[in-house]
Amino acid sequence: MTTRRTIAPEELGTLNLADPRLHAESDLSAVWRHLRERQPVYWNPATETAPGFWAVTRHTDVTAVYRDSARFTSEGGNVLETLLAGGDTAVGRMLPIMDGEKHAGLRRVLMSAFSPRALEPIVESVRRTVTRLLGEALDKGSCDFAADVAAGIPLGAICDLLGVPDRDRAHVLSLTSSALGSHEADSTAADAWIAKNEILLYFAELARDRRDSGHSDVIALLAGSEVNGLPLDDDEIMLNCYSLILGGDETARLSMVGAALALLEHPDQWQALKRGDAPVDTAVEEILRWTTPALHAGRTATTDTEIGGHPVRAGEIVTVWNASANHDELVFHAPGELRLDRTPNKHVTFAYGPHFCLGAHLARAETGAVLAGLRDLVAEMEQTGPARPVYSNFLSGYGALPLTLKAA
Ligand code: HEM
């Protein structure tokens, strides 16, 4: 019950890949296929207000760009929104938009909090939350899967990681949805800006409290660590806390909502999951490929260079499209089919190389908890209204999914 207009490759000349409406309202699979085959490094022309940029669509070229942060830096911004606006004020201070030694050093510090072992108690808590939220939805018999189930999971896990006290969680949740809800019809850019600043201030205060506090959360970890011999200042701590919310809340929600929708739209796969023909771990990877919540990533070429033999000049913006690479016929057999037992599954949903998603294990565990919860607790689901897409050129998926469900 999702209707999107299929865009034909002939329309390519009229499209702007930076337009959020294009991604929310249309099916671009034929355009991506055409680009992979004919123009794998495609120049999206400048508009009156924004510069042009390269769009890279083949899996092999996408991974080559991701791998090489010396030739393709994140320090001009790593998404179209900031790249087209001329950069990001947090460049060089926030993990996703720094490169080189400092990036490697900060990443090493944070990795200790994101290892499967360190995340064990958080993953346990995610499973309990999923069971509780699905139980409540089953008791009512109907829910908006996005608002009533998925929204309650990732931000809670991030708050656990950051040690946000229980009393502040509702506040952080509501600020986050205002700060990042700019693709919702009823919020303004000014609301989003104010909310973002409030979140940053909140984390700055928490960071000050946590210095030498003996806590074991990520804020205390950042406050007590040195990167290449230098301590992080309060701004850097605050920005990197925010970056976990930016990177790990809505992306993960969208993959969970996308999981429920994929099962609704593919009853054979829902049965395969229920029968155990598709193990949850394998199904998670296919859901991540299928949903691709982060459509693209962006870089800036540092030097005159080439991608797949195609010349690119220093200073030009290069975008790599996970949405296309995850459907590359040269890597995936029958990429247009959802196959929960697909192996191998070399999707680039979490990127590749030095900026590979820090929260990948957590995101996998969250999506896995939802799939296992649906498999074990739910006998039947039925969609009762249209899924509402998010309007973004970066995030892809649905912000509302009404359905009814019956207990197993
Ligand atoms: C990086 C996707 C969940 C934290 C990335 C990147 C992608 C991505 C594509 C690379 C960006 C780039 O190369 O410019 C996703 C998706 C998720 C998810 C699709 C959910 C399904 C999470 C979670 C967290 C997180 C749960 C943390 C709580 C980060 C961080 C980075 C990152 C900190 C930057 C890593 C670095 O630059 O070294 N993610 N992510 N992500 N992600 Fe995730």
Residues whose N, C-alpha, C, O or C-beta is under 5 A from the ligand:
A	BS01	HEM	N78 L95 P96 R107 S243 L244 G247 G248 T251 A252 S255 P293 A294 A297 V348 T349 F350 A351 P354 H355 F356 C357 L358 G359 L362 A363
